[in-house]
Amino acid sequence: MVKHETIPLHKVARGSLVRIVEVPDGTSKAQLIRLGIHVGVLVKCLERLPGGTLVIKKNRQEIALGINLASTILVSHVRHD
């Protein structure tokens, strides 16, 4: 089994395609699940806004996440082989 390096979502570069590996427990997890963000989902970083806000794309949905929430979501890069 190959283990991929995980990083917090807020450190992902614009244009990167990543897979959600871990989401925080508690209220944040419930909110993310309502948005369709959970372990195993592929997302693309569309934009990095001033102040640390990230705009991600999941399927055709664009979602803005603040830096505090994005820093609690762990992701791994998806390779284009």
Biopython code that builds the backbone (N, CA, C, O; Angstrom):
import numpy as np
from Bio.PDB.StructureBuilder import StructureBuilder

atoms = [
    (1, "MET", "N", (0.837, -1.185, 0.000)),
    (1, "MET", "CA", (0.000, 0.000, 0.000)),
    (1, "MET", "C", (0.880, 1.246, 0.000)),
    (1, "MET", "O", (1.819, 1.343, 0.791)),
    (2, "VAL", "N", (0.582, 2.199, -0.882)),
    (2, "VAL", "CA", (1.354, 3.424, -0.986)),
    (2, "VAL", "C", (0.727, 4.474, -0.081)),
    (2, "VAL", "O", (-0.479, 4.714, -0.136)),
    (3, "LYS", "N", (1.553, 5.095, 0.749)),
    (3, "LYS", "CA", (1.062, 6.148, 1.628)),
    (3, "LYS", "C", (1.422, 7.492, 1.018)),
    (3, "LYS", "O", (2.581, 7.743, 0.688)),
    (4, "HIS", "N", (0.419, 8.357, 0.869)),
    (4, "HIS", "CA", (0.643, 9.680, 0.285)),
    (4, "HIS", "C", (0.821, 10.708, 1.390)),
    (4, "HIS", "O", (0.216, 10.605, 2.457)),
    (5, "GLU", "N", (1.652, 11.691, 1.122)),
    (5, "GLU", "CA", (1.877, 12.771, 2.083)),
    (5, "GLU", "C", (0.593, 13.594, 2.220)),
    (5, "GLU", "O", (-0.046, 13.932, 1.223)),
    (6, "THR", "N", (0.228, 13.909, 3.448)),
    (6, "THR", "CA", (-0.942, 14.751, 3.677)),
    (6, "THR", "C", (-0.498, 16.136, 4.104)),
    (6, "THR", "O", (0.500, 16.300, 4.806)),
    (7, "ILE", "N", (-1.262, 17.133, 3.665)),
    (7, "ILE", "CA", (-1.000, 18.520, 4.038)),
    (7, "ILE", "C", (-2.337, 19.182, 4.345)),
    (7, "ILE", "O", (-3.378, 18.716, 3.883)),
    (8, "PRO", "N", (-2.319, 20.263, 5.120)),
    (8, "PRO", "CA", (-3.564, 21.001, 5.365)),
    (8, "PRO", "C", (-4.043, 21.668, 4.069)),
    (8, "PRO", "O", (-3.232, 22.110, 3.255)),
    (9, "LEU", "N", (-5.333, 21.732, 3.892)),
    (9, "LEU", "CA", (-5.910, 22.303, 2.670)),
    (9, "LEU", "C", (-5.461, 23.742, 2.437)),
    (9, "LEU", "O", (-5.297, 24.150, 1.287)),
    (10, "HIS", "N", (-5.260, 24.515, 3.491)),
    (10, "HIS", "CA", (-4.887, 25.925, 3.299)),
    (10, "HIS", "C", (-3.495, 26.102, 2.684)),
    (10, "HIS", "O", (-3.141, 27.214, 2.293)),
    (11, "LYS", "N", (-2.702, 25.034, 2.592)),
    (11, "LYS", "CA", (-1.362, 25.126, 1.996)),
    (11, "LYS", "C", (-1.322, 24.673, 0.535)),
    (11, "LYS", "O", (-0.257, 24.661, -0.083)),
    (12, "VAL", "N", (-2.470, 24.305, -0.012)),
    (12, "VAL", "CA", (-2.546, 23.815, -1.384)),
    (12, "VAL", "C", (-2.414, 24.981, -2.368)),
    (12, "VAL", "O", (-2.999, 26.045, -2.164)),
    (13, "ALA", "N", (-1.650, 24.771, -3.423)),
    (13, "ALA", "CA", (-1.459, 25.800, -4.442)),
    (13, "ALA", "C", (-2.677, 25.906, -5.356)),
    (13, "ALA", "O", (-3.407, 24.935, -5.555)),
    (14, "ARG", "N", (-2.878, 27.083, -5.898)),
    (14, "ARG", "CA", (-3.969, 27.320, -6.853)),
    (14, "ARG", "C", (-3.814, 26.366, -8.034)),
    (14, "ARG", "O", (-2.722, 26.195, -8.576)),
    (15, "GLY", "N", (-4.940, 25.743, -8.424)),
    (15, "GLY", "CA", (-4.933, 24.827, -9.551)),
    (15, "GLY", "C", (-4.690, 23.375, -9.173)),
    (15, "GLY", "O", (-4.804, 22.491, -10.022)),
    (16, "SER", "N", (-4.354, 23.111, -7.906)),
    (16, "SER", "CA", (-4.056, 21.746, -7.466)),
    (16, "SER", "C", (-5.323, 20.916, -7.299)),
    (16, "SER", "O", (-6.354, 21.410, -6.843)),
    (17, "LEU", "N", (-5.222, 19.651, -7.678)),
    (17, "LEU", "CA", (-6.297, 18.687, -7.471)),
    (17, "LEU", "C", (-5.891, 17.812, -6.297)),
    (17, "LEU", "O", (-4.823, 17.200, -6.303)),
    (18, "VAL", "N", (-6.764, 17.759, -5.280)),
    (18, "VAL", "CA", (-6.439, 17.009, -4.067)),
    (18, "VAL", "C", (-7.624, 16.147, -3.642)),
    (18, "VAL", "O", (-8.765, 16.382, -4.041)),
    (19, "ARG", "N", (-7.321, 15.140, -2.820)),
    (19, "ARG", "CA", (-8.347, 14.269, -2.251)),
    (19, "ARG", "C", (-8.415, 14.531, -0.751)),
    (19, "ARG", "O", (-7.383, 14.591, -0.082)),
    (20, "ILE", "N", (-9.624, 14.687, -0.223)),
    (20, "ILE", "CA", (-9.817, 14.895, 1.208)),
    (20, "ILE", "C", (-9.455, 13.605, 1.945)),
    (20, "ILE", "O", (-9.972, 12.535, 1.623)),
    (21, "VAL", "N", (-8.563, 13.712, 2.936)),
    (21, "VAL", "CA", (-8.094, 12.575, 3.696)),
    (21, "VAL", "C", (-8.675, 12.577, 5.113)),
    (21, "VAL", "O", (-8.954, 11.521, 5.681)),
    (22, "GLU", "N", (-8.853, 13.779, 5.676)),
    (22, "GLU", "CA", (-9.362, 13.888, 7.046)),
    (22, "GLU", "C", (-10.075, 15.221, 7.222)),
    (22, "GLU", "O", (-9.611, 16.252, 6.737)),
    (23, "VAL", "N", (-11.205, 15.192, 7.919)),
    (23, "VAL", "CA", (-11.938, 16.418, 8.259)),
    (23, "VAL", "C", (-12.055, 16.495, 9.782)),
    (23, "VAL", "O", (-12.012, 15.467, 10.459)),
    (24, "PRO", "N", (-12.204, 17.711, 10.326)),
    (24, "PRO", "CA", (-12.281, 17.849, 11.779)),
    (24, "PRO", "C", (-13.583, 17.263, 12.326)),
    (24, "PRO", "O", (-14.590, 17.198, 11.620)),
    (25, "ASP", "N", (-13.553, 16.844, 13.569)),
    (25, "ASP", "CA", (-14.762, 16.352, 14.235)),
    (25, "ASP", "C", (-15.598, 17.526, 14.730)),
    (25, "ASP", "O", (-15.138, 18.668, 14.748)),
    (26, "GLY", "N", (-16.824, 17.230, 15.129)),
    (26, "GLY", "CA", (-17.684, 18.236, 15.739)),
    (26, "GLY", "C", (-18.532, 18.995, 14.737)),
    (26, "GLY", "O", (-18.891, 18.479, 13.679)),
    (27, "THR", "N", (-18.843, 20.231, 15.093)),
    (27, "THR", "CA", (-19.727, 21.081, 14.285)),
    (27, "THR", "C", (-19.172, 21.297, 12.882)),
    (27, "THR", "O", (-19.921, 21.284, 11.904)),
    (28, "SER", "N", (-17.866, 21.496, 12.784)),
    (28, "SER", "CA", (-17.247, 21.724, 11.474)),
    (28, "SER", "C", (-17.482, 20.548, 10.543)),
    (28, "SER", "O", (-17.759, 20.734, 9.358)),
    (29, "LYS", "N", (-17.372, 19.330, 11.080)),
    (29, "LYS", "CA", (-17.576, 18.136, 10.256)),
    (29, "LYS", "C", (-18.998, 18.089, 9.716)),
    (29, "LYS", "O", (-19.206, 17.768, 8.546)),
    (30, "ALA", "N", (-19.969, 18.402, 10.547)),
    (30, "ALA", "CA", (-21.363, 18.402, 10.118)),
    (30, "ALA", "C", (-21.590, 19.432, 9.013)),
    (30, "ALA", "O", (-22.287, 19.154, 8.037)),
    (31, "GLN", "N", (-21.006, 20.617, 9.164)),
    (31, "GLN", "CA", (-21.163, 21.659, 8.150)),
    (31, "GLN", "C", (-20.523, 21.237, 6.828)),
    (31, "GLN", "O", (-21.092, 21.458, 5.759)),
    (32, "LEU", "N", (-19.342, 20.630, 6.905)),
    (32, "LEU", "CA", (-18.657, 20.185, 5.692)),
    (32, "LEU", "C", (-19.425, 19.074, 4.989)),
    (32, "LEU", "O", (-19.514, 19.057, 3.761)),
    (33, "ILE", "N", (-19.974, 18.154, 5.758)),
    (33, "ILE", "CA", (-20.758, 17.068, 5.158)),
    (33, "ILE", "C", (-21.966, 17.631, 4.419)),
    (33, "ILE", "O", (-22.319, 17.134, 3.350)),
    (34, "ARG", "N", (-22.605, 18.661, 4.972)),
    (34, "ARG", "CA", (-23.750, 19.292, 4.288)),
    (34, "ARG", "C", (-23.331, 19.905, 2.949)),
    (34, "ARG", "O", (-24.132, 19.998, 2.018)),
    (35, "LEU", "N", (-22.072, 20.317, 2.870)),
    (35, "LEU", "CA", (-21.552, 20.875, 1.616)),
    (35, "LEU", "C", (-21.018, 19.788, 0.684)),
    (35, "LEU", "O", (-20.595, 20.080, -0.434)),
    (36, "GLY", "N", (-21.039, 18.543, 1.141)),
    (36, "GLY", "CA", (-20.545, 17.440, 0.321)),
    (36, "GLY", "C", (-19.057, 17.227, 0.428)),
    (36, "GLY", "O", (-18.465, 16.533, -0.399)),
    (37, "ILE", "N", (-18.437, 17.822, 1.449)),
    (37, "ILE", "CA", (-16.997, 17.677, 1.646)),
    (37, "ILE", "C", (-16.773, 16.653, 2.743)),
    (37, "ILE", "O", (-17.080, 16.899, 3.909)),
    (38, "HIS", "N", (-16.234, 15.501, 2.358)),
    (38, "HIS", "CA", (-15.953, 14.432, 3.312)),
    (38, "HIS", "C", (-14.778, 13.613, 2.794)),
    (38, "HIS", "O", (-14.306, 13.833, 1.679)),
    (39, "VAL", "N", (-14.313, 12.683, 3.594)),
    (39, "VAL", "CA", (-13.149, 11.865, 3.236)),
    (39, "VAL", "C", (-13.381, 11.157, 1.900)),
    (39, "VAL", "O", (-14.429, 10.553, 1.674)),
    (40, "GLY", "N", (-12.387, 11.246, 1.028)),
    (40, "GLY", "CA", (-12.442, 10.584, -0.272)),
    (40, "GLY", "C", (-12.845, 11.480, -1.434)),
    (40, "GLY", "O", (-12.674, 11.100, -2.593)),
    (41, "VAL", "N", (-13.371, 12.652, -1.146)),
    (41, "VAL", "CA", (-13.851, 13.561, -2.200)),
    (41, "VAL", "C", (-12.673, 14.274, -2.866)),
    (41, "VAL", "O", (-11.721, 14.681, -2.200)),
    (42, "LEU", "N", (-12.755, 14.415, -4.183)),
    (42, "LEU", "CA", (-11.760, 15.186, -4.941)),
    (42, "LEU", "C", (-12.203, 16.637, -5.025)),
    (42, "LEU", "O", (-13.362, 16.921, -5.326)),
    (43, "VAL", "N", (-11.267, 17.571, -4.755)),
    (43, "VAL", "CA", (-11.550, 18.996, -4.893)),
    (43, "VAL", "C", (-10.371, 19.665, -5.596)),
    (43, "VAL", "O", (-9.239, 19.184, -5.548)),
    (44, "LYS", "N", (-10.664, 20.772, -6.239)),
    (44, "LYS", "CA", (-9.629, 21.547, -6.920)),
    (44, "LYS", "C", (-9.582, 22.929, -6.291)),
    (44, "LYS", "O", (-10.625, 23.536, -6.049)),
    (45, "CYS", "N", (-8.385, 23.432, -6.025)),
    (45, "CYS", "CA", (-8.219, 24.782, -5.492)),
    (45, "CYS", "C", (-8.321, 25.759, -6.659)),
    (45, "CYS", "O", (-7.441, 25.811, -7.519)),
    (46, "LEU", "N", (-9.397, 26.527, -6.676)),
    (46, "LEU", "CA", (-9.598, 27.494, -7.763)),
    (46, "LEU", "C", (-8.908, 28.821, -7.504)),
    (46, "LEU", "O", (-8.350, 29.424, -8.421)),
    (47, "GLU", "N", (-8.942, 29.278, -6.258)),
    (47, "GLU", "CA", (-8.473, 30.624, -5.948)),
    (47, "GLU", "C", (-7.985, 30.694, -4.512)),
    (47, "GLU", "O", (-8.517, 30.025, -3.626)),
    (48, "ARG", "N", (-6.976, 31.505, -4.295)),
    (48, "ARG", "CA", (-6.477, 31.814, -2.945)),
    (48, "ARG", "C", (-6.673, 33.316, -2.774)),
    (48, "ARG", "O", (-5.983, 34.115, -3.408)),
    (49, "LEU", "N", (-7.604, 33.691, -1.926)),
    (49, "LEU", "CA", (-7.961, 35.097, -1.751)),
    (49, "LEU", "C", (-7.167, 35.742, -0.622)),
    (49, "LEU", "O", (-6.645, 35.043, 0.247)),
    (50, "PRO", "N", (-7.072, 37.079, -0.628)),
    (50, "PRO", "CA", (-6.401, 37.772, 0.476)),
    (50, "PRO", "C", (-7.046, 37.393, 1.808)),
    (50, "PRO", "O", (-8.264, 37.231, 1.887)),
    (51, "GLY", "N", (-6.245, 37.254, 2.837)),
    (51, "GLY", "CA", (-6.760, 36.886, 4.149)),
    (51, "GLY", "C", (-6.786, 35.388, 4.366)),
    (51, "GLY", "O", (-7.119, 34.928, 5.458)),
    (52, "GLY", "N", (-6.438, 34.613, 3.338)),
    (52, "GLY", "CA", (-6.344, 33.181, 3.494)),
    (52, "GLY", "C", (-7.542, 32.376, 3.037)),
    (52, "GLY", "O", (-7.502, 31.146, 3.081)),
    (53, "THR", "N", (-8.609, 33.031, 2.598)),
    (53, "THR", "CA", (-9.772, 32.294, 2.120)),
    (53, "THR", "C", (-9.434, 31.514, 0.855)),
    (53, "THR", "O", (-8.755, 32.022, -0.037)),
    (54, "LEU", "N", (-9.915, 30.274, 0.789)),
    (54, "LEU", "CA", (-9.724, 29.427, -0.385)),
    (54, "LEU", "C", (-11.062, 29.217, -1.078)),
    (54, "LEU", "O", (-12.092, 29.055, -0.423)),
    (55, "VAL", "N", (-11.040, 29.221, -2.395)),
    (55, "VAL", "CA", (-12.217, 28.831, -3.161)),
    (55, "VAL", "C", (-11.872, 27.496, -3.794)),
    (55, "VAL", "O", (-10.924, 27.385, -4.571)),
    (56, "ILE", "N", (-12.663, 26.475, -3.446)),
    (56, "ILE", "CA", (-12.439, 25.143, -3.990)),
    (56, "ILE", "C", (-13.615, 24.754, -4.871)),
    (56, "ILE", "O", (-14.713, 25.296, -4.741)),
    (57, "LYS", "N", (-13.370, 23.811, -5.765)),
    (57, "LYS", "CA", (-14.420, 23.318, -6.660)),
    (57, "LYS", "C", (-14.585, 21.829, -6.441)),
    (57, "LYS", "O", (-13.619, 21.069, -6.505)),
    (58, "LYS", "N", (-15.820, 21.418, -6.181)),
    (58, "LYS", "CA", (-16.171, 20.011, -6.032)),
    (58, "LYS", "C", (-17.247, 19.744, -7.070)),
    (58, "LYS", "O", (-18.344, 20.298, -6.996)),
    (59, "ASN", "N", (-16.931, 18.896, -8.037)),
    (59, "ASN", "CA", (-17.811, 18.696, -9.188)),
    (59, "ASN", "C", (-18.049, 20.059, -9.827)),
    (59, "ASN", "O", (-17.093, 20.673, -10.301)),
    (60, "ARG", "N", (-19.272, 20.554, -9.860)),
    (60, "ARG", "CA", (-19.533, 21.886, -10.455)),
    (60, "ARG", "C", (-19.801, 22.948, -9.404)),
    (60, "ARG", "O", (-20.147, 24.079, -9.744)),
    (61, "GLN", "N", (-19.648, 22.603, -8.139)),
    (61, "GLN", "CA", (-19.952, 23.505, -7.032)),
    (61, "GLN", "C", (-18.684, 24.221, -6.568)),
    (61, "GLN", "O", (-17.655, 23.580, -6.352)),
    (62, "GLU", "N", (-18.749, 25.540, -6.414)),
    (62, "GLU", "CA", (-17.641, 26.313, -5.875)),
    (62, "GLU", "C", (-17.957, 26.669, -4.426)),
    (62, "GLU", "O", (-19.057, 27.125, -4.114)),
    (63, "ILE", "N", (-16.980, 26.456, -3.546)),
    (63, "ILE", "CA", (-17.171, 26.652, -2.112)),
    (63, "ILE", "C", (-16.017, 27.483, -1.575)),
    (63, "ILE", "O", (-14.856, 27.179, -1.847)),
    (64, "ALA", "N", (-16.326, 28.535, -0.812)),
    (64, "ALA", "CA", (-15.299, 29.355, -0.167)),
    (64, "ALA", "C", (-15.128, 28.877, 1.270)),
    (64, "ALA", "O", (-16.102, 28.718, 2.006)),
    (65, "LEU", "N", (-13.880, 28.651, 1.657)),
    (65, "LEU", "CA", (-13.562, 28.208, 3.016)),
    (65, "LEU", "C", (-12.563, 29.177, 3.633)),
    (65, "LEU", "O", (-11.576, 29.546, 2.997)),
    (66, "GLY", "N", (-12.818, 29.587, 4.871)),
    (66, "GLY", "CA", (-11.879, 30.437, 5.589)),
    (66, "GLY", "C", (-10.629, 29.667, 5.950)),
    (66, "GLY", "O", (-10.634, 28.436, 5.988)),
    (67, "ILE", "N", (-9.562, 30.390, 6.213)),
    (67, "ILE", "CA", (-8.276, 29.758, 6.509)),
    (67, "ILE", "C", (-8.343, 28.890, 7.762)),
    (67, "ILE", "O", (-7.696, 27.844, 7.815)),
    (68, "ASN", "N", (-9.110, 29.300, 8.772)),
    (68, "ASN", "CA", (-9.187, 28.508, 10.004)),
    (68, "ASN", "C", (-9.782, 27.129, 9.741)),
    (68, "ASN", "O", (-9.267, 26.126, 10.237)),
    (69, "LEU", "N", (-10.853, 27.073, 8.972)),
    (69, "LEU", "CA", (-11.469, 25.782, 8.651)),
    (69, "LEU", "C", (-10.587, 24.988, 7.691)),
    (69, "LEU", "O", (-10.393, 23.786, 7.870)),
    (70, "ALA", "N", (-10.052, 25.663, 6.671)),
    (70, "ALA", "CA", (-9.207, 24.979, 5.683)),
    (70, "ALA", "C", (-7.965, 24.363, 6.323)),
    (70, "ALA", "O", (-7.465, 23.341, 5.851)),
    (71, "SER", "N", (-7.469, 24.974, 7.387)),
    (71, "SER", "CA", (-6.266, 24.447, 8.040)),
    (71, "SER", "C", (-6.539, 23.157, 8.812)),
    (71, "SER", "O", (-5.599, 22.448, 9.172)),
    (72, "THR", "N", (-7.808, 22.843, 9.071)),
    (72, "THR", "CA", (-8.153, 21.624, 9.810)),
    (72, "THR", "C", (-8.493, 20.451, 8.898)),
    (72, "THR", "O", (-8.730, 19.341, 9.374)),
    (73, "ILE", "N", (-8.518, 20.692, 7.587)),
    (73, "ILE", "CA", (-8.841, 19.654, 6.604)),
    (73, "ILE", "C", (-7.537, 19.148, 5.992)),
    (73, "ILE", "O", (-6.774, 19.925, 5.418)),
    (74, "LEU", "N", (-7.281, 17.844, 6.115)),
    (74, "LEU", "CA", (-6.064, 17.271, 5.541)),
    (74, "LEU", "C", (-6.360, 16.667, 4.177)),
    (74, "LEU", "O", (-7.391, 16.025, 3.977)),
    (75, "VAL", "N", (-5.441, 16.881, 3.243)),
    (75, "VAL", "CA", (-5.615, 16.407, 1.859)),
    (75, "VAL", "C", (-4.322, 15.774, 1.371)),
    (75, "VAL", "O", (-3.258, 15.956, 1.962)),
    (76, "SER", "N", (-4.438, 15.023, 0.274)),
    (76, "SER", "CA", (-3.254, 14.507, -0.415)),
    (76, "SER", "C", (-3.400, 14.839, -1.904)),
    (76, "SER", "O", (-4.499, 14.828, -2.457)),
    (77, "HIS", "N", (-2.273, 15.130, -2.524)),
    (77, "HIS", "CA", (-2.290, 15.474, -3.943)),
    (77, "HIS", "C", (-2.669, 14.259, -4.785)),
    (77, "HIS", "O", (-2.322, 13.125, -4.456)),
    (78, "VAL", "N", (-3.382, 14.515, -5.865)),
    (78, "VAL", "CA", (-3.775, 13.474, -6.807)),
    (78, "VAL", "C", (-2.829, 13.575, -7.992)),
    (78, "VAL", "O", (-2.660, 14.639, -8.588)),
    (79, "ARG", "N", (-2.221, 12.452, -8.318)),
    (79, "ARG", "CA", (-1.281, 12.434, -9.443)),
    (79, "ARG", "C", (-2.029, 12.247, -10.752)),
    (79, "ARG", "O", (-3.048, 11.559, -10.822)),
    (80, "HIS", "N", (-1.493, 12.877, -11.781)),
    (80, "HIS", "CA", (-2.050, 12.748, -13.124)),
    (80, "HIS", "C", (-1.147, 11.819, -13.924)),
    (80, "HIS", "O", (-0.337, 12.277, -14.731)),
    (81, "ASP", "N", (-1.284, 10.517, -13.702)),
    (81, "ASP", "CA", (-0.422, 9.539, -14.407)),
    (81, "ASP", "C", (-1.006, 9.130, -15.735)),
    (81, "ASP", "O", (-0.412, 8.322, -16.448)),
]
sb = StructureBuilder()
sb.init_structure("model")
sb.init_model(0)
sb.init_chain("A")
sb.init_seg("    ")
for serial, (resi, resn, name, xyz) in enumerate(atoms, 1):
    if name == "N":
        sb.init_residue(resn, " ", resi, " ")
    sb.init_atom(name, np.array(xyz, "f"), 0.0, 1.0, " ", f" {name:<3s}", serial, name[0])
structure = sb.get_structure()
